[in-house]
Amino acid sequence: MRKKVILACVDCGSRNYTTMKNNGNSTERLEIKKFCKTCNSHTTHRETK
C-alpha cells in the first residue's frame, strides 16, 4: 500500500507538491530538490506530517 505525502519547501515553508511513498518501515522523511514557485528557484522540499 502506498501513502500520500505532502512536500513543503525548506526555505519558505509553502506546501507545493504531493507524492506517493511506500508504506514500509521507513522512519526518515522524504527529501527531494524541486522548483518552488514562491522562492522562484530549485530548493529542497521535505515531507510534512
C-alpha positions, 0 to 999 in steps of 0.5 A: 500500500502506498501513502500520500505525502505532502512536500513543503519547501525548506526555505519558505515553508509553502506546501507545493507538491504531493507524492506517493511513498511506500508504506514500509518501515521507513522512519526518515522523511522524504527529501527531494530538490524541486522548483518552488514557485514562491522562492522562484528557484530549485530548493529542497522540499521535505515531507510534512506530517 
